[in-house]
Amino acid sequence: MNFSPVHYRTLKKNLQKRYVRDLPQSSRSIKKQPSAIAEWVEEHGRELKQYSSFKWFFLQQLKNFAFLSEAQSKLSSKANVFGEREDVVFEKWNKSEFADVFLKALNSGKSFPKASQAALKVFDDHLVSLGDRQILKDYSVKKKYRPLLALGDKVKAGDLTRLLETTLHLEGKELGLMTSSLKEMKAFSQKIEIALKVIRKFSPGSWERFVAFTDLIIPIHQKEFVSYSHQELPGVSMINLYDRDFVDLMDDLLHENGHHHLNYYLNIGKLIDEPVDNIYYSPWRRTLRPLRGIYHAYFTFFWAFKLFSDLAKAKDNDSIFYLFSAREKEKIIWRAVEEYWMLEYSFEDLKWAYKNGLITAKGWKLILEQRHEVQKMKRFIPLWEKKLKTHRLELKALKAELKNSRKEYFKN
């Protein structure tokens, strides 16, 4: 079974093995072209040997640099030539954190190779500073470095500093937390600990998976963001701890953990083909999305369903840790029902994608395991729907929306 502590440990060990295997290859690749980062890796290779979440992130950066560095030497110097290689390099830069440098150089009249070279130089300098700050822990290094919140960077009034860090000692889990102040650290530590105690009590399977995959939480204070994470940075969750209620906090903790779980698979191998066609309706975003978006949504929102269905079917979901209000209890039931119908809708699209060869056998097995768990809760859905009061109109609207979307975006 893929959803078990034993399998979680195996999955994490496989990523560590992948790191150990890929690091020497990437080190050799960047040495093919002269660069500052090639010299840095040569000098500090010993510090890179042991796996960590950040070093995995650093390795992916090295791989990108190696690719762009090698491609740079093969770009056409002819002004009017823009072939397949140039197209790939353009997309790489355009989707990178160095897009501003690359596009500015192009817009200033520089040729494509020179614009790419300018961006590569900035990338090179940044990687050296990144290694100094995040691996050698020399936080005095600021020049030519591009800050990232997920790495614990904080920029205030133009000055680069570090967030404060503490460790929450939970039952069987040490969880990192980085905050802007001691006041936030105290308040957020308490909120997170209570949320996780409730999860552990009422949804032990969700707790086991959280223990396996989430290592660090960093608060974000932007209303437009609920939570997010990076595939290249396993275990680090950016979560809005300012504008969300307690029920949302439990959801957000497990949602990002779901991304971490899925990203372990994606960092190791292939689960789906990723055509860019937006042909699948997403009930979560209420818009058309590519297969990747629907697959990720099903895998991660399943864990919201798991949590809320576990809470909803508990005879009494109050505990010594937290007393839910009547509004929160209805919200729990509503979220279980809402996620059930959206998961059911998207499962049909995933089934169609699998039949058309777009999901691998491994990728489909993961979905089927979740589907099995969803179906076990099916008999509770009518009972929970009857308990809804303030969300009855929302439920009616949701079912109508899904029915109409199925007609409009029907697939044979």
Buried (B, 14 or more C-beta within 10 A) or exposed (E): EBBEEEEBEEBBEBBEEBBEEBBEEBBEBBBEBEBBBBEBBEEEEEEBEEBBBBBBBBBBBBBBBBBBBEBBEEBBEEEEEEEEEBEEBBEBBEEBEBEEBBBEBBEEEBBBBBBBBBBBBBBBBBBBBBBBBBBEEEBEBBEBBBEBBBBBBBEEEEEBBEBBEBEBEBEEBEBBBBBBEEEBBEBBBEBBBBBBBBBBBBBEBBBBBBBBBBBBBBBBEEEEEBBBBBBBBBBBBBBBBEEBEBBBBBBBBBBBBBBBBBBBBBBEEEBBBEEEEEBBBBBBEEEBBBBBBBBBBBBBBBBBBBBBBBBBBBEEBEBEBBEBEEEBBBBBBBBBBBBBBBBBBBBEBBBBBBEEEBBBEEBBEBBBEBBEBBEEBEEBBEEBBEEBEEBEEEBEEBEEBBEEBBEEEEEE
